[in-house]
Amino acid sequence: MAVFALVDCNNFYASCEKLFAPRLRNRPVVVLSNNDGCVVARSAEVKALGIPMGVPWFKLKDDARRYGIVAMSSNYALYADMSNRVVEVLSAFSANIEVYSIDESFLELSGYENLSGGLTGYGAEIRQRIADWLGLAVCVGIAPTKTLAKLANHCAKKNLAGADGVCDFTTLSPDELSRLFDKIDVGEVWGIGRKIRARLEGMGMTSVRQLRDADAETIRAQFSVVVERTVRELRGVSCLDMQEVVPDKHQIISSRSFLKLLYDRAEVEEAVAS
C-alpha cells in the first residue's frame, strides 16, 4: 500500500524572520509584499488577532500600534535558503521527495510502516529533527493518498483527532475517519477552491465525508475528472503519483500595490509611471 507524508512548515516566512531576529520571538509579525504593500505572511500571534492575508499594510497601522505588530520586508533569498535546508533534512527520511512549494514537501513512505514507533513515530522524528537542526516548526500529515495526506496535515495543524503536530490517518479506523470527516468543511480538501466549494454546497455537500461518499461518476459529469480523482483519493485510492521534478511555471506575475488609497487620476498616473 502506498503511504505519503506531507511536511508543511508553520507560518514559514514569519518563522524565518523570527529565527534570525530573536527580539521578535513571541511578537506578532507580518511579512509584506515586494513593495511593502500587502501582508503575504502572518505569524501565529497575528492570525490569533484575526488579521487576514492580503490586507494592505496602511490599513493595519492602528492595529500595529495597538498590538505591537512588527512588519518585515520580504526576503525571498532567505526563505529559499531555509526551504532548501528543510528539503536536505527531509532527504534523510525518504529517497522519494516531491517539493510541492517553498514550505511543503511530499514524502513517499511505503515500507516504513514496521519501524519502531510506526509511521506516527517517524513523523514525530521528522518534526524533532527539523526543530533541532533548523529551529523551524513543521506539521506532518500521513495517509495512503496525497489528498488525504494534505487533509491529515490540516488536522495536525488544527490539533484534530488528538494530533500533536503529526496526524497519521493510517492509525484511524474507517468509523473514526468518517466521524472526523464529518467535522471538516469540504473547502479544506486539496483542489476544492472557492467556486467548486460553492457548487458542492449547492448540491448539499458541505463536509469532507459527504464529498468522499458522493457518486464518483456524477461528480465527474458535474465537474471534471480532476474532482472525480479527488473523491477517489478521499476513499484511499491513490490517483496522484509523486513528481520528483516540479513542472515549469506557465505564468509569471509581477504585482504592485499603492501605499495608500488614491483617488486623483494624476496621482495614480504618477505612481504607475514611477
SVG drawing of the C-alpha trace seen along z (x, -y; Angstrom):
<svg xmlns="http://www.w3.org/2000/svg" viewBox="-28 -65 49 69">
<polyline fill="none" stroke="black" stroke-width="0.4" points="0.0,0.0 1.2,-3.5 1.9,-5.8 2.5,-9.6 3.6,-12.2 3.1,-16.0 5.5,-18.1 4.5,-21.7 6.5,-24.5 4.3,-26.5 4.0,-30.2 7.1,-29.8 8.1,-33.4 7.3,-34.8 9.1,-31.9 12.2,-32.5 12.2,-36.2 11.8,-35.2 14.6,-32.7 17.2,-35.3 15.8,-38.1 15.4,-36.7 13.8,-40.0 10.8,-39.0 10.1,-35.8 6.5,-35.8 5.9,-39.1 3.1,-39.4 5.0,-39.6 3.7,-40.1 5.8,-39.8 4.9,-42.3 4.9,-42.0 7.8,-43.2 7.0,-46.9 5.8,-46.6 2.3,-47.0 0.3,-44.0 0.5,-41.2 1.8,-38.0 2.6,-36.0 1.5,-36.1 2.8,-34.7 0.6,-32.6 0.1,-35.7 -1.2,-37.8 -3.5,-35.0 -4.9,-34.9 -5.8,-38.6 -8.0,-37.8 -5.9,-39.8 -6.5,-38.4 -4.0,-37.7 -3.6,-40.2 -4.7,-43.3 -2.8,-46.5 -0.3,-47.4 -1.5,-51.0 -4.9,-49.7 -3.1,-48.0 -1.3,-51.0 -3.8,-51.4 -3.7,-47.7 0.0,-47.6 0.3,-50.3 -2.4,-48.7 -0.9,-45.1 2.7,-45.8 2.7,-44.2 6.1,-44.2 6.2,-44.4 9.1,-42.9 10.0,-43.4 10.0,-40.1 13.4,-38.4 12.9,-35.6 16.6,-34.7 16.4,-33.8 13.2,-31.8 14.6,-29.9 17.7,-29.1 15.8,-27.8 13.5,-25.8 16.5,-24.1 17.8,-23.2 14.4,-21.7 14.4,-19.6 18.0,-18.5 16.9,-17.3 13.9,-15.5 16.1,-13.7 17.4,-11.6 13.9,-10.3 12.8,-9.3 14.5,-8.7 11.4,-9.9 10.6,-13.6 8.3,-16.0 8.9,-19.6 5.4,-20.9 6.0,-24.5 8.6,-26.6 7.2,-25.4 5.6,-22.0 7.1,-18.7 5.6,-15.2 7.5,-12.2 6.8,-8.6 6.9,-6.4 5.9,-3.0 7.9,-0.3 8.4,-2.4 5.4,-1.1 7.3,1.5 9.8,-0.9 9.8,-1.2 7.1,-3.7 5.4,-3.2 4.7,-6.0 3.4,-8.3 6.7,-8.0 8.6,-8.5 6.6,-11.8 7.4,-12.9 11.1,-12.2 10.9,-14.4 9.4,-17.2 12.0,-16.9 14.9,-16.8 13.9,-19.9 13.2,-21.7 16.7,-20.7 18.7,-21.3 16.9,-24.3 14.8,-25.8 11.6,-25.6 8.3,-24.1 6.6,-21.8 3.4,-19.7 3.2,-16.2 0.2,-14.6 0.4,-10.8 -2.1,-8.9 -2.4,-6.4 -3.0,-9.2 -1.6,-12.7 -5.0,-14.3 -5.6,-12.6 -2.0,-13.5 -2.8,-17.2 -6.0,-16.7 -4.1,-14.9 -1.7,-17.9 -4.6,-20.2 -5.7,-18.1 -2.2,-18.2 -2.2,-22.0 -5.6,-22.3 -4.9,-19.6 -7.8,-17.5 -8.2,-13.8 -5.7,-14.1 -2.9,-15.2 0.1,-16.9 1.8,-18.2 1.6,-14.7 -1.7,-13.2 -1.5,-9.7 -4.7,-8.6 -3.3,-5.0 -3.9,-4.6 -7.6,-5.5 -10.4,-3.1 -12.9,-3.7 -15.5,-4.8 -13.1,-7.2 -12.2,-8.7 -15.9,-9.2 -16.6,-11.0 -13.5,-13.2 -14.5,-14.0 -18.0,-15.0 -16.4,-17.8 -14.2,-19.2 -15.5,-21.7 -15.4,-20.5 -13.4,-23.6 -10.4,-22.2 -9.9,-19.4 -6.9,-19.9 -8.1,-21.2 -11.5,-22.3 -11.4,-26.0 -14.0,-28.7 -16.1,-28.2 -16.2,-24.4 -16.9,-24.6 -19.9,-26.8 -21.2,-24.4 -20.8,-21.4 -22.6,-23.2 -25.4,-24.0 -25.6,-20.2 -25.8,-19.7 -22.2,-18.6 -20.7,-20.7 -18.4,-18.2 -15.4,-16.1 -17.4,-13.0 -20.2,-14.0 -17.8,-14.6 -16.0,-11.3 -19.2,-9.4 -20.6,-11.1 -21.0,-9.1 -17.8,-9.5 -19.4,-9.3 -21.8,-12.0 -19.0,-14.2 -17.1,-13.7 -20.2,-14.6 -20.9,-17.7 -17.3,-18.9 -14.3,-17.2 -12.1,-14.1 -9.8,-16.1 -12.6,-16.4 -13.5,-12.7 -9.9,-11.8 -10.2,-13.9 -13.2,-11.8 -11.3,-8.6 -8.3,-9.8 -10.5,-10.7 -11.6,-7.0 -7.9,-5.9 -7.4,-5.1 -4.1,-6.7 -4.5,-8.5 -1.7,-11.1 1.9,-10.0 4.9,-11.7 6.6,-14.3 10.3,-14.4 10.7,-17.3 8.3,-20.2 6.8,-21.3 7.9,-24.7 5.5,-27.5 3.5,-28.7 2.8,-32.1 4.8,-34.9 3.1,-37.7 4.7,-40.9 2.2,-42.9 2.4,-46.1 0.1,-47.9 -0.1,-51.6 0.9,-52.6 -2.4,-54.4 -5.8,-54.8 -5.5,-57.0 -8.5,-58.9 -6.8,-61.5 -6.0,-60.4 -2.9,-62.5 -1.6,-60.8 -2.3,-57.3 -0.6,-58.1 2.4,-59.5 2.6,-56.3 2.3,-54.0 4.9,-55.9 7.5,-55.6"/>
</svg>
